[in-house]
Amino acid sequence: MLDVDLVKALANDKRLLILDWLRDPEAHFPPQRDGDLVRDGVCSLFLAEKLGVSQPTCGEHLKILSRTGLIHGKRIKQWVFYRRDEERIEQAKRQLAGQW
């Protein structure tokens, strides 16, 4: 059975951009003062700025992606850094392709 929440999460251009940017964060974001772009993820503030949306709007997109397991957040100091979950993304690709 198809995961409706997964389909909803992927049915938004901004969320697809986030997933694309997080695939190669060093190519899309400047170095961060706290947290390594690859190891720790990208600060939600950088994501909001690059998307051109408010922090609360970006937070909603990140929450939806997190709920489906496509990304995971890691708190460092007062910030949350996000990275892709490659295993979950591969699983989602198989599911969407009908390869349960």
Backbone as XML, in Angstrom:
<?xml version="1.0"?>
<chain id="A" units="angstrom">
  <residue number="1" name="MET">
    <atom name="N" x="0.837" y="-1.184" z="0.000"/>
    <atom name="CA" x="0.000" y="0.000" z="0.000"/>
    <atom name="C" x="0.882" y="1.247" z="0.000"/>
  </residue>
  <residue number="2" name="LEU">
    <atom name="N" x="0.508" y="2.228" z="-0.788"/>
    <atom name="CA" x="1.279" y="3.452" z="-0.933"/>
    <atom name="C" x="1.144" y="4.334" z="0.311"/>
  </residue>
  <residue number="3" name="ASP">
    <atom name="N" x="2.239" y="4.901" z="0.759"/>
    <atom name="CA" x="2.273" y="5.786" z="1.916"/>
    <atom name="C" x="1.803" y="7.170" z="1.480"/>
  </residue>
  <residue number="4" name="VAL">
    <atom name="N" x="0.590" y="7.535" z="1.867"/>
    <atom name="CA" x="-0.008" y="8.801" z="1.452"/>
    <atom name="C" x="0.798" y="9.991" z="1.980"/>
  </residue>
  <residue number="5" name="ASP">
    <atom name="N" x="1.300" y="9.885" z="3.216"/>
    <atom name="CA" x="2.097" y="10.983" z="3.780"/>
    <atom name="C" x="3.376" y="11.206" z="2.977"/>
  </residue>
  <residue number="6" name="LEU">
    <atom name="N" x="3.969" y="10.122" z="2.498"/>
    <atom name="CA" x="5.170" y="10.233" z="1.666"/>
    <atom name="C" x="4.841" y="10.962" z="0.367"/>
  </residue>
  <residue number="7" name="VAL">
    <atom name="N" x="3.754" y="10.580" z="-0.272"/>
    <atom name="CA" x="3.358" y="11.223" z="-1.526"/>
    <atom name="C" x="3.085" y="12.709" z="-1.292"/>
  </residue>
  <residue number="8" name="LYS">
    <atom name="N" x="2.402" y="13.034" z="-0.199"/>
    <atom name="CA" x="2.125" y="14.434" z="0.121"/>
    <atom name="C" x="3.422" y="15.214" z="0.367"/>
  </residue>
  <residue number="9" name="ALA">
    <atom name="N" x="4.359" y="14.565" z="1.050"/>
    <atom name="CA" x="5.636" y="15.232" z="1.343"/>
    <atom name="C" x="6.400" y="15.554" z="0.063"/>
  </residue>
  <residue number="10" name="LEU">
    <atom name="N" x="6.290" y="14.667" z="-0.922"/>
    <atom name="CA" x="7.022" y="14.861" z="-2.172"/>
    <atom name="C" x="6.246" y="15.681" z="-3.198"/>
  </residue>
  <residue number="11" name="ALA">
    <atom name="N" x="5.032" y="16.043" z="-2.884"/>
    <atom name="CA" x="4.175" y="16.765" z="-3.831"/>
    <atom name="C" x="4.304" y="18.270" z="-3.673"/>
  </residue>
  <residue number="12" name="ASN">
    <atom name="N" x="5.468" y="18.741" z="-3.273"/>
    <atom name="CA" x="5.679" y="20.171" z="-3.077"/>
    <atom name="C" x="7.062" y="20.535" z="-3.612"/>
  </residue>
  <residue number="13" name="ASP">
    <atom name="N" x="7.096" y="21.540" z="-4.478"/>
    <atom name="CA" x="8.365" y="21.940" z="-5.103"/>
    <atom name="C" x="9.424" y="22.348" z="-4.087"/>
  </residue>
  <residue number="14" name="LYS">
    <atom name="N" x="9.022" y="23.058" z="-3.046"/>
    <atom name="CA" x="10.003" y="23.532" z="-2.059"/>
    <atom name="C" x="10.598" y="22.370" z="-1.277"/>
  </residue>
  <residue number="15" name="ARG">
    <atom name="N" x="9.796" y="21.375" z="-0.954"/>
    <atom name="CA" x="10.326" y="20.210" z="-0.241"/>
    <atom name="C" x="11.258" y="19.410" z="-1.145"/>
  </residue>
  <residue number="16" name="LEU">
    <atom name="N" x="10.944" y="19.330" z="-2.417"/>
    <atom name="CA" x="11.847" y="18.649" z="-3.353"/>
    <atom name="C" x="13.171" y="19.397" z="-3.471"/>
  </residue>
  <residue number="17" name="LEU">
    <atom name="N" x="13.110" y="20.722" z="-3.449"/>
    <atom name="CA" x="14.347" y="21.517" z="-3.471"/>
    <atom name="C" x="15.195" y="21.224" z="-2.238"/>
  </residue>
  <residue number="18" name="ILE">
    <atom name="N" x="14.550" y="21.185" z="-1.077"/>
    <atom name="CA" x="15.282" y="20.898" z="0.157"/>
    <atom name="C" x="16.000" y="19.558" z="0.043"/>
  </residue>
  <residue number="19" name="LEU">
    <atom name="N" x="15.295" y="18.542" z="-0.413"/>
    <atom name="CA" x="15.914" y="17.219" z="-0.563"/>
    <atom name="C" x="17.072" y="17.257" z="-1.553"/>
  </residue>
  <residue number="20" name="ASP">
    <atom name="N" x="16.900" y="18.005" z="-2.624"/>
    <atom name="CA" x="17.967" y="18.116" z="-3.623"/>
    <atom name="C" x="19.183" y="18.827" z="-3.036"/>
  </residue>
  <residue number="21" name="TRP">
    <atom name="N" x="18.974" y="19.936" z="-2.367"/>
    <atom name="CA" x="20.087" y="20.678" z="-1.776"/>
    <atom name="C" x="20.815" y="19.859" z="-0.732"/>
  </residue>
  <residue number="22" name="LEU">
    <atom name="N" x="20.059" y="19.094" z="0.061"/>
    <atom name="CA" x="20.690" y="18.302" z="1.117"/>
    <atom name="C" x="21.462" y="17.104" z="0.565"/>
  </residue>
  <residue number="23" name="ARG">
    <atom name="N" x="21.240" y="16.754" z="-0.684"/>
    <atom name="CA" x="22.008" y="15.662" z="-1.301"/>
    <atom name="C" x="23.484" y="16.049" z="-1.365"/>
  </residue>
  <residue number="24" name="ASP">
    <atom name="N" x="23.778" y="17.321" z="-1.662"/>
    <atom name="CA" x="25.159" y="17.809" z="-1.743"/>
    <atom name="C" x="25.220" y="19.178" z="-1.075"/>
  </residue>
  <residue number="25" name="PRO">
    <atom name="N" x="25.185" y="19.207" z="0.253"/>
    <atom name="CA" x="25.094" y="20.486" z="0.958"/>
    <atom name="C" x="26.278" y="21.422" z="0.723"/>
  </residue>
  <residue number="26" name="GLU">
    <atom name="N" x="27.465" y="20.878" z="0.510"/>
    <atom name="CA" x="28.635" y="21.740" z="0.301"/>
    <atom name="C" x="28.536" y="22.515" z="-1.003"/>
  </residue>
  <residue number="27" name="ALA">
    <atom name="N" x="27.800" y="22.003" z="-1.972"/>
    <atom name="CA" x="27.629" y="22.697" z="-3.246"/>
    <atom name="C" x="26.577" y="23.799" z="-3.161"/>
  </residue>
  <residue number="28" name="HIS">
    <atom name="N" x="25.719" y="23.729" z="-2.156"/>
    <atom name="CA" x="24.581" y="24.652" z="-2.098"/>
    <atom name="C" x="24.608" y="25.635" z="-0.932"/>
  </residue>
  <residue number="29" name="PHE">
    <atom name="N" x="25.472" y="25.401" z="0.064"/>
    <atom name="CA" x="25.469" y="26.249" z="1.254"/>
    <atom name="C" x="26.888" y="26.620" z="1.649"/>
  </residue>
  <residue number="30" name="PRO">
    <atom name="N" x="27.047" y="27.806" z="2.243"/>
    <atom name="CA" x="28.375" y="28.209" z="2.730"/>
    <atom name="C" x="28.716" y="27.443" z="4.004"/>
  </residue>
  <residue number="31" name="PRO">
    <atom name="N" x="29.981" y="27.440" z="4.380"/>
    <atom name="CA" x="30.356" y="26.793" z="5.646"/>
    <atom name="C" x="29.581" y="27.427" z="6.812"/>
  </residue>
  <residue number="32" name="GLN">
    <atom name="N" x="29.298" y="26.598" z="7.804"/>
    <atom name="CA" x="28.558" y="27.063" z="8.977"/>
    <atom name="C" x="29.503" y="27.249" z="10.146"/>
  </residue>
  <residue number="33" name="ARG">
    <atom name="N" x="29.148" y="28.152" z="11.040"/>
    <atom name="CA" x="29.969" y="28.357" z="12.232"/>
    <atom name="C" x="29.873" y="27.133" z="13.155"/>
  </residue>
  <residue number="34" name="ASP">
    <atom name="N" x="28.655" y="26.609" z="13.320"/>
    <atom name="CA" x="28.439" y="25.416" z="14.138"/>
    <atom name="C" x="27.965" y="24.293" z="13.222"/>
  </residue>
  <residue number="35" name="GLY">
    <atom name="N" x="28.447" y="23.118" z="13.441"/>
    <atom name="CA" x="27.979" y="21.952" z="12.685"/>
    <atom name="C" x="28.605" y="21.840" z="11.306"/>
  </residue>
  <residue number="36" name="ASP">
    <atom name="N" x="29.014" y="20.639" z="10.987"/>
    <atom name="CA" x="29.570" y="20.325" z="9.675"/>
    <atom name="C" x="28.426" y="20.082" z="8.691"/>
  </residue>
  <residue number="37" name="LEU">
    <atom name="N" x="28.481" y="20.689" z="7.513"/>
    <atom name="CA" x="27.403" y="20.563" z="6.525"/>
    <atom name="C" x="27.083" y="19.109" z="6.189"/>
  </residue>
  <residue number="38" name="VAL">
    <atom name="N" x="28.093" y="18.281" z="6.043"/>
    <atom name="CA" x="27.876" y="16.892" z="5.637"/>
    <atom name="C" x="27.546" y="16.013" z="6.842"/>
  </residue>
  <residue number="39" name="ARG">
    <atom name="N" x="28.347" y="16.102" z="7.869"/>
    <atom name="CA" x="28.183" y="15.222" z="9.030"/>
    <atom name="C" x="26.949" y="15.591" z="9.869"/>
  </residue>
  <residue number="40" name="ASP">
    <atom name="N" x="26.734" y="16.880" z="10.097"/>
    <atom name="CA" x="25.651" y="17.315" z="10.980"/>
    <atom name="C" x="24.407" y="17.778" z="10.233"/>
  </residue>
  <residue number="41" name="GLY">
    <atom name="N" x="24.577" y="18.239" z="9.005"/>
    <atom name="CA" x="23.456" y="18.743" z="8.234"/>
    <atom name="C" x="23.495" y="20.248" z="8.081"/>
  </residue>
  <residue number="42" name="VAL">
    <atom name="N" x="22.438" y="20.777" z="7.489"/>
    <atom name="CA" x="22.347" y="22.207" z="7.179"/>
    <atom name="C" x="21.409" y="22.876" z="8.176"/>
  </residue>
  <residue number="43" name="CYS">
    <atom name="N" x="21.835" y="24.022" z="8.677"/>
    <atom name="CA" x="21.027" y="24.786" z="9.625"/>
    <atom name="C" x="19.709" y="25.208" z="8.968"/>
  </residue>
  <residue number="44" name="SER">
    <atom name="N" x="18.636" y="25.087" z="9.714"/>
    <atom name="CA" x="17.319" y="25.449" z="9.187"/>
    <atom name="C" x="17.251" y="26.912" z="8.753"/>
  </residue>
  <residue number="45" name="LEU">
    <atom name="N" x="18.052" y="27.772" z="9.358"/>
    <atom name="CA" x="18.073" y="29.185" z="8.956"/>
    <atom name="C" x="18.591" y="29.332" z="7.529"/>
  </residue>
  <residue number="46" name="PHE">
    <atom name="N" x="19.630" y="28.563" z="7.178"/>
    <atom name="CA" x="20.158" y="28.595" z="5.808"/>
    <atom name="C" x="19.116" y="28.091" z="4.816"/>
  </residue>
  <residue number="47" name="LEU">
    <atom name="N" x="18.397" y="27.041" z="5.211"/>
    <atom name="CA" x="17.366" y="26.483" z="4.330"/>
    <atom name="C" x="16.252" y="27.499" z="4.092"/>
  </residue>
  <residue number="48" name="ALA">
    <atom name="N" x="15.805" y="28.167" z="5.138"/>
    <atom name="CA" x="14.737" y="29.166" z="5.003"/>
    <atom name="C" x="15.183" y="30.309" z="4.096"/>
  </residue>
  <residue number="49" name="GLU">
    <atom name="N" x="16.419" y="30.764" z="4.296"/>
    <atom name="CA" x="16.937" y="31.864" z="3.478"/>
    <atom name="C" x="17.021" y="31.460" z="2.006"/>
  </residue>
  <residue number="50" name="LYS">
    <atom name="N" x="17.544" y="30.278" z="1.734"/>
    <atom name="CA" x="17.697" y="29.822" z="0.350"/>
    <atom name="C" x="16.339" y="29.591" z="-0.314"/>
  </residue>
  <residue number="51" name="LEU">
    <atom name="N" x="15.357" y="29.109" z="0.458"/>
    <atom name="CA" x="14.007" y="28.919" z="-0.080"/>
    <atom name="C" x="13.288" y="30.240" z="-0.318"/>
  </residue>
  <residue number="52" name="GLY">
    <atom name="N" x="13.721" y="31.273" z="0.401"/>
    <atom name="CA" x="13.057" y="32.576" z="0.293"/>
    <atom name="C" x="11.732" y="32.609" z="1.041"/>
  </residue>
  <residue number="53" name="VAL">
    <atom name="N" x="11.682" y="31.871" z="2.160"/>
    <atom name="CA" x="10.466" y="31.828" z="2.970"/>
    <atom name="C" x="10.820" y="32.159" z="4.414"/>
  </residue>
  <residue number="54" name="SER">
    <atom name="N" x="9.791" y="32.413" z="5.217"/>
    <atom name="CA" x="10.008" y="32.684" z="6.640"/>
    <atom name="C" x="10.473" y="31.407" z="7.342"/>
  </residue>
  <residue number="55" name="GLN">
    <atom name="N" x="11.063" y="31.590" z="8.517"/>
    <atom name="CA" x="11.509" y="30.432" z="9.291"/>
    <atom name="C" x="10.340" y="29.517" z="9.669"/>
  </residue>
  <residue number="56" name="PRO">
    <atom name="N" x="9.179" y="30.058" z="10.082"/>
    <atom name="CA" x="8.057" y="29.163" z="10.396"/>
    <atom name="C" x="7.572" y="28.364" z="9.179"/>
  </residue>
  <residue number="57" name="THR">
    <atom name="N" x="7.558" y="28.988" z="8.016"/>
    <atom name="CA" x="7.136" y="28.271" z="6.805"/>
    <atom name="C" x="8.130" y="27.170" z="6.474"/>
  </residue>
  <residue number="58" name="CYS">
    <atom name="N" x="9.399" y="27.481" z="6.557"/>
    <atom name="CA" x="10.427" y="26.472" z="6.315"/>
    <atom name="C" x="10.302" y="25.353" z="7.339"/>
  </residue>
  <residue number="59" name="GLY">
    <atom name="N" x="10.035" y="25.721" z="8.587"/>
    <atom name="CA" x="9.872" y="24.733" z="9.643"/>
    <atom name="C" x="8.762" y="23.739" z="9.341"/>
  </residue>
  <residue number="60" name="GLU">
    <atom name="N" x="7.681" y="24.208" z="8.741"/>
    <atom name="CA" x="6.584" y="23.311" z="8.358"/>
    <atom name="C" x="7.042" y="22.310" z="7.298"/>
  </residue>
  <residue number="61" name="HIS">
    <atom name="N" x="7.771" y="22.806" z="6.299"/>
    <atom name="CA" x="8.304" y="21.916" z="5.263"/>
    <atom name="C" x="9.235" y="20.868" z="5.882"/>
  </residue>
  <residue number="62" name="LEU">
    <atom name="N" x="10.099" y="21.307" z="6.787"/>
    <atom name="CA" x="11.047" y="20.394" z="7.423"/>
    <atom name="C" x="10.316" y="19.378" z="8.300"/>
  </residue>
  <residue number="63" name="LYS">
    <atom name="N" x="9.277" y="19.817" z="8.969"/>
    <atom name="CA" x="8.493" y="18.910" z="9.819"/>
    <atom name="C" x="7.836" y="17.811" z="8.981"/>
  </residue>
  <residue number="64" name="ILE">
    <atom name="N" x="7.285" y="18.187" z="7.842"/>
    <atom name="CA" x="6.634" y="17.213" z="6.961"/>
    <atom name="C" x="7.655" y="16.199" z="6.435"/>
  </residue>
  <residue number="65" name="LEU">
    <atom name="N" x="8.822" y="16.678" z="6.019"/>
    <atom name="CA" x="9.868" y="15.772" z="5.534"/>
    <atom name="C" x="10.393" y="14.878" z="6.664"/>
  </residue>
  <residue number="66" name="SER">
    <atom name="N" x="10.499" y="15.437" z="7.856"/>
    <atom name="CA" x="10.975" y="14.665" z="9.004"/>
    <atom name="C" x="9.977" y="13.585" z="9.398"/>
  </residue>
  <residue number="67" name="ARG">
    <atom name="N" x="8.708" y="13.937" z="9.358"/>
    <atom name="CA" x="7.663" y="12.981" z="9.749"/>
    <atom name="C" x="7.681" y="11.734" z="8.863"/>
  </residue>
  <residue number="68" name="THR">
    <atom name="N" x="8.047" y="11.898" z="7.596"/>
    <atom name="CA" x="8.114" y="10.748" z="6.683"/>
    <atom name="C" x="9.464" y="10.035" z="6.769"/>
  </residue>
  <residue number="69" name="GLY">
    <atom name="N" x="10.401" y="10.584" z="7.544"/>
    <atom name="CA" x="11.702" y="9.957" z="7.719"/>
    <atom name="C" x="12.704" y="10.271" z="6.634"/>
  </residue>
  <residue number="70" name="LEU">
    <atom name="N" x="12.353" y="11.166" z="5.702"/>
    <atom name="CA" x="13.260" y="11.484" z="4.599"/>
    <atom name="C" x="14.453" y="12.317" z="5.058"/>
  </residue>
  <residue number="71" name="ILE">
    <atom name="N" x="14.256" y="13.103" z="6.109"/>
    <atom name="CA" x="15.341" y="13.889" z="6.700"/>
    <atom name="C" x="15.277" y="13.727" z="8.216"/>
  </residue>
  <residue number="72" name="HIS">
    <atom name="N" x="16.393" y="14.061" z="8.870"/>
    <atom name="CA" x="16.456" y="14.021" z="10.327"/>
    <atom name="C" x="17.117" y="15.293" z="10.822"/>
  </residue>
  <residue number="73" name="GLY">
    <atom name="N" x="16.601" y="15.806" z="11.918"/>
    <atom name="CA" x="17.174" y="16.994" z="12.523"/>
    <atom name="C" x="18.095" y="16.633" z="13.673"/>
  </residue>
  <residue number="74" name="LYS">
    <atom name="N" x="19.102" y="17.475" z="13.865"/>
    <atom name="CA" x="20.059" y="17.307" z="14.960"/>
    <atom name="C" x="20.253" y="18.665" z="15.613"/>
  </residue>
  <residue number="75" name="ARG">
    <atom name="N" x="19.978" y="18.744" z="16.900"/>
    <atom name="CA" x="20.122" y="20.010" z="17.618"/>
    <atom name="C" x="21.577" y="20.207" z="18.027"/>
  </residue>
  <residue number="76" name="ILE">
    <atom name="N" x="22.090" y="21.389" z="17.668"/>
    <atom name="CA" x="23.419" y="21.826" z="18.109"/>
    <atom name="C" x="23.238" y="23.242" z="18.631"/>
  </residue>
  <residue number="77" name="LYS">
    <atom name="N" x="23.501" y="23.398" z="19.921"/>
    <atom name="CA" x="23.224" y="24.662" z="20.612"/>
    <atom name="C" x="21.750" y="24.982" z="20.440"/>
  </residue>
  <residue number="78" name="GLN">
    <atom name="N" x="21.427" y="26.178" z="19.952"/>
    <atom name="CA" x="20.010" y="26.532" z="19.796"/>
    <atom name="C" x="19.493" y="26.268" z="18.383"/>
  </residue>
  <residue number="79" name="TRP">
    <atom name="N" x="20.303" y="25.696" z="17.517"/>
    <atom name="CA" x="19.930" y="25.499" z="16.122"/>
    <atom name="C" x="19.616" y="24.030" z="15.834"/>
  </residue>
  <residue number="80" name="VAL">
    <atom name="N" x="18.849" y="23.813" z="14.763"/>
    <atom name="CA" x="18.593" y="22.449" z="14.308"/>
    <atom name="C" x="19.150" y="22.318" z="12.899"/>
  </residue>
  <residue number="81" name="PHE">
    <atom name="N" x="19.914" y="21.263" z="12.696"/>
    <atom name="CA" x="20.581" y="20.989" z="11.425"/>
    <atom name="C" x="19.942" y="19.752" z="10.813"/>
  </residue>
  <residue number="82" name="TYR">
    <atom name="N" x="19.709" y="19.788" z="9.497"/>
    <atom name="CA" x="18.989" y="18.714" z="8.826"/>
    <atom name="C" x="19.847" y="18.031" z="7.779"/>
  </residue>
  <residue number="83" name="ARG">
    <atom name="N" x="19.729" y="16.694" z="7.750"/>
    <atom name="CA" x="20.378" y="15.903" z="6.719"/>
    <atom name="C" x="19.414" y="14.840" z="6.212"/>
  </residue>
  <residue number="84" name="ARG">
    <atom name="N" x="19.703" y="14.372" z="5.007"/>
    <atom name="CA" x="18.880" y="13.339" z="4.384"/>
    <atom name="C" x="19.122" y="11.988" z="5.041"/>
  </residue>
  <residue number="85" name="ASP">
    <atom name="N" x="18.106" y="11.145" z="5.042"/>
    <atom name="CA" x="18.249" y="9.753" z="5.453"/>
    <atom name="C" x="18.254" y="8.940" z="4.162"/>
  </residue>
  <residue number="86" name="GLU">
    <atom name="N" x="19.441" y="8.609" z="3.680"/>
    <atom name="CA" x="19.582" y="7.967" z="2.369"/>
    <atom name="C" x="18.914" y="6.593" z="2.317"/>
  </residue>
  <residue number="87" name="GLU">
    <atom name="N" x="18.954" y="5.847" z="3.413"/>
    <atom name="CA" x="18.285" y="4.542" z="3.430"/>
    <atom name="C" x="16.782" y="4.702" z="3.248"/>
  </residue>
  <residue number="88" name="ARG">
    <atom name="N" x="16.199" y="5.635" z="3.970"/>
    <atom name="CA" x="14.763" y="5.881" z="3.872"/>
    <atom name="C" x="14.392" y="6.390" z="2.484"/>
  </residue>
  <residue number="89" name="ILE">
    <atom name="N" x="15.233" y="7.219" z="1.898"/>
    <atom name="CA" x="14.966" y="7.741" z="0.558"/>
    <atom name="C" x="14.976" y="6.597" z="-0.459"/>
  </residue>
  <residue number="90" name="GLU">
    <atom name="N" x="15.929" y="5.688" z="-0.335"/>
    <atom name="CA" x="15.968" y="4.526" z="-1.242"/>
    <atom name="C" x="14.724" y="3.661" z="-1.063"/>
  </residue>
  <residue number="91" name="GLN">
    <atom name="N" x="14.323" y="3.463" z="0.180"/>
    <atom name="CA" x="13.110" y="2.699" z="0.465"/>
    <atom name="C" x="11.891" y="3.384" z="-0.162"/>
  </residue>
  <residue number="92" name="ALA">
    <atom name="N" x="11.824" y="4.709" z="-0.039"/>
    <atom name="CA" x="10.704" y="5.462" z="-0.618"/>
    <atom name="C" x="10.697" y="5.348" z="-2.139"/>
  </residue>
  <residue number="93" name="LYS">
    <atom name="N" x="11.876" y="5.386" z="-2.756"/>
    <atom name="CA" x="11.965" y="5.237" z="-4.213"/>
    <atom name="C" x="11.424" y="3.881" z="-4.653"/>
  </residue>
  <residue number="94" name="ARG">
    <atom name="N" x="11.812" y="2.832" z="-3.932"/>
    <atom name="CA" x="11.312" y="1.492" z="-4.259"/>
    <atom name="C" x="9.799" y="1.417" z="-4.073"/>
  </residue>
  <residue number="95" name="GLN">
    <atom name="N" x="9.329" y="1.995" z="-3.003"/>
    <atom name="CA" x="7.894" y="1.987" z="-2.732"/>
    <atom name="C" x="7.127" y="2.707" z="-3.828"/>
  </residue>
  <residue number="96" name="LEU">
    <atom name="N" x="7.619" y="3.866" z="-4.230"/>
    <atom name="CA" x="6.945" y="4.639" z="-5.270"/>
    <atom name="C" x="7.027" y="3.952" z="-6.629"/>
  </residue>
  <residue number="97" name="ALA">
    <atom name="N" x="8.074" y="3.166" z="-6.820"/>
    <atom name="CA" x="8.207" y="2.432" z="-8.087"/>
    <atom name="C" x="7.418" y="1.127" z="-8.070"/>
  </residue>
  <residue number="98" name="GLY">
    <atom name="N" x="6.807" y="0.809" z="-6.923"/>
    <atom name="CA" x="6.004" y="-0.392" z="-6.825"/>
    <atom name="C" x="6.806" y="-1.629" z="-6.489"/>
  </residue>
  <residue number="99" name="GLN">
    <atom name="N" x="8.045" y="-1.444" z="-5.995"/>
    <atom name="CA" x="8.921" y="-2.569" z="-5.647"/>
    <atom name="C" x="8.908" y="-2.773" z="-4.134"/>
  </residue>
  <residue number="100" name="TRP">
    <atom name="N" x="7.829" y="-3.163" z="-3.575"/>
    <atom name="CA" x="7.679" y="-3.324" z="-2.126"/>
    <atom name="C" x="8.665" y="-4.308" z="-1.647"/>
  </residue>
</chain>
